[in-house]
Every structure is written in C-alpha cells, then in structure tokens.
C-alpha cells in the first residue's frame, strides 16, 4: 500500500481514483494532523469486512479517539 498526502490526493484526485478503480490499487491518505484513511476499491472492503465477526466490525468503528 502506498502512502500519500491528502494534498497530493486532492491535487491528482482523478488520477488516483482511476488507479483505485481500474488497477485496484490501495492508498493510505495521510492528513496534515497525522490521521489517515485508506482509499481502496469498495469490493475489496466488502471482502475484508466479510472476514470480521460482529464484535470486530463494531469495534473498528467505536474503538478510536477521533472524537477526542
């Protein structure tokens, strides 16, 4: 997985979306404050989430400190 800045992602949005959609690439998009998200094809997220049980899925959305 390739890490890029949010600024780079926004500047070259169409190029990155094409790479994600057609080449199935995945990117870690790092924000200036250090937080990050993953940009990936939805069907790959579906496969990953299908391997999680209900507690793991719930915890992935609730066990973080983003709201702090």
VEXLODO-417300 format. One record per atom (N, C-alpha, C): residue number from 0; residue in three letters; x, y, z. Coordinates in nm, 4 decimals, padded with zeros to 6 digits. Example, Ala and Ser with C-alpha at 12.3 -4.5 7.8 and 13.67 -1.06 7.14 Angstrom:
# VEXLODO-417300
<atom 0, ala, <01.3190, -00.5690, 00.7800>>;
<atom 0, ala, <01.2300, -00.4500, 00.7800>>;
<atom 0, ala, <01.3200, -00.3300, 00.7800>>;
<atom 1, ser, <01.2850, -00.2250, 00.7080>>;
<atom 1, ser, <01.3670, -00.1060, 00.7140>>;
<atom 1, ser, <01.2900, 00.0030, 00.7870>>;
This chain:
# VEXLODO-417300
<atom 0, unk, <00.0853, -00.1163, 00.0000>>;
<atom 0, unk, <00.0000, 00.0000, 00.0000>>;
<atom 0, unk, <00.0908, 00.1239, 00.0000>>;
<atom 1, unk, <00.0545, 00.2196, -00.0797>>;
<atom 1, unk, <00.1342, 00.3411, -00.0961>>;
<atom 1, unk, <00.0749, 00.4524, -00.0104>>;
<atom 2, unk, <00.1612, 00.5234, 00.0639>>;
<atom 2, unk, <00.1138, 00.6352, 00.1443>>;
<atom 2, unk, <00.1371, 00.7660, 00.0694>>;
<atom 3, unk, <00.0335, 00.8497, 00.0665>>;
<atom 3, unk, <00.0401, 00.9801, 00.0016>>;
<atom 3, unk, <-00.0213, 01.0830, 00.0955>>;
<atom 4, unk, <00.0056, 01.2095, 00.0687>>;
<atom 4, unk, <-00.0540, 01.3153, 00.1500>>;
<atom 4, unk, <-00.1943, 01.3473, 00.0987>>;
<atom 5, unk, <-00.2736, 01.4060, 00.1852>>;
<atom 5, unk, <-00.4070, 01.4500, 00.1449>>;
<atom 5, unk, <-00.3965, 01.5538, 00.0332>>;
<atom 6, unk, <-00.2992, 01.6424, 00.0445>>;
<atom 6, unk, <-00.2798, 01.7440, -00.0579>>;
<atom 6, unk, <-00.2522, 01.6797, -00.1945>>;
<atom 7, unk, <-00.1659, 01.5785, -00.1965>>;
<atom 7, unk, <-00.1353, 01.5095, -00.3222>>;
<atom 7, unk, <-00.2591, 01.4381, -00.3773>>;
<atom 8, unk, <-00.3351, 01.3748, -00.2882>>;
<atom 8, unk, <-00.4563, 01.3044, -00.3299>>;
<atom 8, unk, <-00.5562, 01.4011, -00.3919>>;
<atom 9, unk, <-00.5761, 01.5140, -00.3268>>;
<atom 9, unk, <-00.6711, 01.6129, -00.3787>>;
<atom 9, unk, <-00.6225, 01.6743, -00.5097>>;
<atom 10, unk, <-00.4931, 01.7023, -00.5197>>;
<atom 10, unk, <-00.4368, 01.7635, -00.6399>>;
<atom 10, unk, <-00.4510, 01.6724, -00.7616>>;
<atom 11, unk, <-00.4348, 01.5418, -00.7407>>;
<atom 11, unk, <-00.4389, 01.4440, -00.8501>>;
<atom 11, unk, <-00.5546, 01.3459, -00.8316>>;
<atom 12, unk, <-00.6676, 01.3985, -00.7855>>;
<atom 12, unk, <-00.7823, 01.3153, -00.7489>>;
<atom 12, unk, <-00.8243, 01.2197, -00.8605>>;
<atom 13, unk, <-00.8431, 01.2698, -00.9817>>;
<atom 13, unk, <-00.8897, 01.1845, -01.0912>>;
<atom 13, unk, <-00.7901, 01.0725, -01.1213>>;
<atom 14, unk, <-00.6621, 01.1033, -01.1170>>;
<atom 14, unk, <-00.5589, 01.0020, -01.1425>>;
<atom 14, unk, <-00.5626, 00.8931, -01.0355>>;
<atom 15, unk, <-00.5721, 00.9338, -00.9085>>;
<atom 15, unk, <-00.5767, 00.8344, -00.8011>>;
<atom 15, unk, <-00.7049, 00.7516, -00.8070>>;
<atom 16, unk, <-00.8162, 00.8146, -00.8359>>;
<atom 16, unk, <-00.9415, 00.7394, -00.8468>>;
<atom 16, unk, <-00.9348, 00.6386, -00.9609>>;
<atom 17, unk, <-00.8733, 00.6756, -01.0714>>;
<atom 17, unk, <-00.8566, 00.5829, -01.1824>>;
<atom 17, unk, <-00.7699, 00.4647, -01.1412>>;
<atom 18, unk, <-00.6624, 00.4923, -01.0703>>;
<atom 18, unk, <-00.5739, 00.3843, -01.0249>>;
<atom 18, unk, <-00.6467, 00.2923, -00.9272>>;
<atom 19, unk, <-00.7286, 00.3498, -00.8412>>;
<atom 19, unk, <-00.8046, 00.2696, -00.7443>>;
<atom 19, unk, <-00.9089, 00.1850, -00.8161>>;
<atom 20, unk, <-00.9829, 00.2458, -00.9066>>;
<atom 20, unk, <-01.0928, 00.1758, -00.9732>>;
<atom 20, unk, <-01.0448, 00.0756, -01.0777>>;
<atom 21, unk, <-00.9487, 00.1128, -01.1610>>;
<atom 21, unk, <-00.9104, 00.0249, -01.2721>>;
<atom 21, unk, <-00.7956, -00.0695, -01.2380>>;
<atom 22, unk, <-00.7020, -00.0231, -01.1562>>;
<atom 22, unk, <-00.5850, -00.1055, -01.1243>>;
<atom 22, unk, <-00.5945, -00.1701, -00.9867>>;
<atom 23, unk, <-00.7032, -00.1403, -00.9157>>;
<atom 23, unk, <-00.7285, -00.1966, -00.7823>>;
<atom 23, unk, <-00.6175, -00.1629, -00.6832>>;
<atom 24, unk, <-00.5556, -00.0447, -00.6997>>;
<atom 24, unk, <-00.4518, -00.0021, -00.6062>>;
<atom 24, unk, <-00.5157, 00.0505, -00.4777>>;
<atom 25, unk, <-00.4381, 00.0470, -00.3704>>;
<atom 25, unk, <-00.4831, 00.0965, -00.2410>>;
<atom 25, unk, <-00.3847, 00.2024, -00.1931>>;
<atom 26, unk, <-00.4370, 00.3057, -00.1277>>;
<atom 26, unk, <-00.3535, 00.4148, -00.0804>>;
<atom 26, unk, <-00.3883, 00.4496, 00.0633>>;
<atom 27, unk, <-00.2867, 00.4822, 00.1413>>;
<atom 27, unk, <-00.3069, 00.5446, 00.2709>>;
<atom 27, unk, <-00.2975, 00.6935, 00.2449>>;
<atom 28, unk, <-00.4029, 00.7668, 00.2771>>;
<atom 28, unk, <-00.4059, 00.9113, 00.2560>>;
<atom 28, unk, <-00.3858, 00.9773, 00.3920>>;
<atom 29, unk, <-00.2684, 01.0407, 00.4093>>;
<atom 29, unk, <-00.2298, 01.0993, 00.5378>>;
<atom 29, unk, <-00.2666, 01.2478, 00.5433>>;
<atom 30, unk, <-00.3391, 01.2863, 00.6471>>;
<atom 30, unk, <-00.3782, 01.4259, 00.6686>>;
<atom 30, unk, <-00.2643, 01.5007, 00.7373>>;
<atom 31, unk, <-00.2643, 01.6333, 00.7304>>;
<atom 31, unk, <-00.1577, 01.7105, 00.7952>>;
<atom 31, unk, <-00.1457, 01.6859, 00.9460>>;
<atom 32, unk, <-00.2575, 01.6517, 01.0114>>;
<atom 32, unk, <-00.2536, 01.6279, 01.1561>>;
<atom 32, unk, <-00.2058, 01.4875, 01.1918>>;
<atom 33, unk, <-00.1713, 01.4078, 01.0906>>;
<atom 33, unk, <-00.1191, 01.2733, 01.1149>>;
<atom 33, unk, <-00.2203, 01.1617, 01.1012>>;
<atom 34, unk, <-00.3488, 01.1963, 01.1081>>;
<atom 34, unk, <-00.4513, 01.0932, 01.0904>>;
<atom 34, unk, <-00.4507, 01.0480, 00.9453>>;
<atom 35, unk, <-00.5036, 00.9283, 00.9203>>;
<atom 35, unk, <-00.5016, 00.8746, 00.7844>>;
<atom 35, unk, <-00.6271, 00.7937, 00.7569>>;
<atom 36, unk, <-00.6572, 00.7811, 00.6293>>;
<atom 36, unk, <-00.7650, 00.6941, 00.5821>>;
<atom 36, unk, <-00.7088, 00.6072, 00.4710>>;
<atom 37, unk, <-00.7803, 00.5021, 00.4385>>;
<atom 37, unk, <-00.7405, 00.4154, 00.3286>>;
<atom 37, unk, <-00.8379, 00.4360, 00.2133>>;
<atom 38, unk, <-00.7831, 00.4554, 00.0948>>;
<atom 38, unk, <-00.8633, 00.4649, -00.0268>>;
<atom 38, unk, <-00.8420, 00.3347, -00.1024>>;
<atom 39, unk, <-00.9495, 00.2603, -00.1208>>;
<atom 39, unk, <-00.9401, 00.1290, -00.1852>>;
<atom 39, unk, <-01.0704, 00.0969, -00.2568>>;
<atom 40, unk, <-01.0677, 00.0010, -00.3492>>;
<atom 40, unk, <-01.1908, -00.0380, -00.4172>>;
<atom 40, unk, <-01.2923, -00.0940, -00.3171>>;
<atom 41, unk, <-01.4166, -00.0582, -00.3344>>;
<atom 41, unk, <-01.5218, -00.0998, -00.2417>>;
<atom 41, unk, <-01.5338, -00.2514, -00.2337>>;
<atom 42, unk, <-01.5181, -00.3205, -00.3446>>;
<atom 42, unk, <-01.5329, -00.4659, -00.3397>>;
<atom 42, unk, <-01.4257, -00.5317, -00.2537>>;
<atom 43, unk, <-01.3100, -00.4695, -00.2427>>;
<atom 43, unk, <-01.2064, -00.5229, -00.1543>>;
<atom 43, unk, <-01.2401, -00.4960, -00.0086>>;
<atom 44, unk, <-01.3043, -00.3842, 00.0194>>;
<atom 44, unk, <-01.3506, -00.3568, 00.1546>>;
<atom 44, unk, <-01.4575, -00.4575, 00.1930>>;
<atom 45, unk, <-01.5479, -00.4879, 00.1008>>;
<atom 45, unk, <-01.6521, -00.5873, 00.1274>>;
<atom 45, unk, <-01.5909, -00.7212, 00.1646>>;
<atom 46, unk, <-01.4863, -00.7620, 00.0947>>;
<atom 46, unk, <-01.4195, -00.8896, 00.1234>>;
<atom 46, unk, <-01.3537, -00.8854, 00.2608>>;
<atom 47, unk, <-01.2868, -00.7755, 00.2921>>;
<atom 47, unk, <-01.2201, -00.7633, 00.4214>>;
<atom 47, unk, <-01.3206, -00.7627, 00.5356>>;
<atom 48, unk, <-01.4304, -00.6890, 00.5193>>;
<atom 48, unk, <-01.5291, -00.6811, 00.6265>>;
<atom 48, unk, <-01.6036, -00.8121, 00.6436>>;
<atom 49, unk, <-01.6158, -00.8911, 00.5387>>;
<atom 49, unk, <-01.6843, -01.0199, 00.5484>>;
<atom 49, unk, <-01.6071, -01.1170, 00.6376>>;
<atom 50, unk, <-01.4787, -01.0920, 00.6548>>;
<atom 50, unk, <-01.3963, -01.1798, 00.7371>>;
<atom 50, unk, <-01.3986, -01.1410, 00.8843>>;
<atom 51, unk, <-01.4666, -01.0316, 00.9173>>;
<atom 51, unk, <-01.4744, -00.9842, 01.0556>>;
<atom 51, unk, <-01.6039, -01.0309, 01.1202>>;
<atom 52, unk, <-01.5969, -01.0691, 01.2473>>;
<atom 52, unk, <-01.7210, -01.1021, 01.3162>>;
<atom 52, unk, <-01.7876, -00.9721, 01.3616>>;
<atom 53, unk, <-01.9075, -00.9807, 01.4143>>;
<atom 53, unk, <-01.9843, -00.8611, 01.4505>>;
<atom 53, unk, <-01.9117, -00.7734, 01.5517>>;
<atom 54, unk, <-01.8474, -00.8350, 01.6526>>;
<atom 54, unk, <-01.7762, -00.7569, 01.7532>>;
<atom 54, unk, <-01.6576, -00.6834, 01.6926>>;
<atom 55, unk, <-01.5820, -00.7478, 01.6043>>;
<atom 55, unk, <-01.4679, -00.6830, 01.5401>>;
<atom 55, unk, <-01.5142, -00.5658, 01.4535>>;
<atom 56, unk, <-01.6236, -00.5853, 01.3807>>;
<atom 56, unk, <-01.6772, -00.4790, 01.2952>>;
<atom 56, unk, <-01.7218, -00.3609, 01.3804>>;
<atom 57, unk, <-01.7951, -00.3875, 01.4883>>;
<atom 57, unk, <-01.8403, -00.2819, 01.5796>>;
<atom 57, unk, <-01.7212, -00.2069, 01.6380>>;
<atom 58, unk, <-01.6218, -00.2798, 01.6859>>;
<atom 58, unk, <-01.5050, -00.2182, 01.7486>>;
<atom 58, unk, <-01.4244, -00.1351, 01.6505>>;
<atom 59, unk, <-01.4214, -00.1729, 01.5240>>;
<atom 59, unk, <-01.3449, -00.0955, 01.4261>>;
<atom 59, unk, <-01.4023, 00.0444, 01.4092>>;
<atom 60, unk, <-01.5305, 00.0620, 01.4389>>;
<atom 60, unk, <-01.5935, 00.1937, 01.4285>>;
<atom 60, unk, <-01.5990, 00.2681, 01.5616>>;
<atom 61, unk, <-01.5831, 00.1971, 01.6716>>;
<atom 61, unk, <-01.6049, 00.2595, 01.8006>>;
<atom 61, unk, <-01.4819, 00.2692, 01.8904>>;
<atom 62, unk, <-01.3794, 00.1930, 01.8638>>;
<atom 62, unk, <-01.2617, 00.1963, 01.9487>>;
<atom 62, unk, <-01.1526, 00.2815, 01.8851>>;
<atom 63, unk, <-01.1698, 00.4134, 01.8948>>;
<atom 63, unk, <-01.0716, 00.5083, 01.8442>>;
<atom 63, unk, <-01.0907, 00.6391, 01.9197>>;
<atom 64, unk, <-01.0004, 00.7315, 01.8999>>;
<atom 64, unk, <-01.0117, 00.8570, 01.9733>>;
<atom 64, unk, <-01.0314, 00.9764, 01.8816>>;
<atom 65, unk, <-01.0895, 00.9549, 01.7646>>;
<atom 65, unk, <-01.1101, 01.0641, 01.6694>>;
<atom 65, unk, <-01.1997, 01.1751, 01.7252>>;
<atom 66, unk, <-01.2910, 01.1417, 01.8146>>;
<atom 66, unk, <-01.3847, 01.2404, 01.8674>>;
<atom 66, unk, <-01.3259, 01.3184, 01.9836>>;
<atom 67, unk, <-01.2105, 01.2804, 02.0288>>;
<atom 67, unk, <-01.1496, 01.3466, 02.1454>>;
<atom 67, unk, <-01.1049, 01.4864, 02.1123>>;
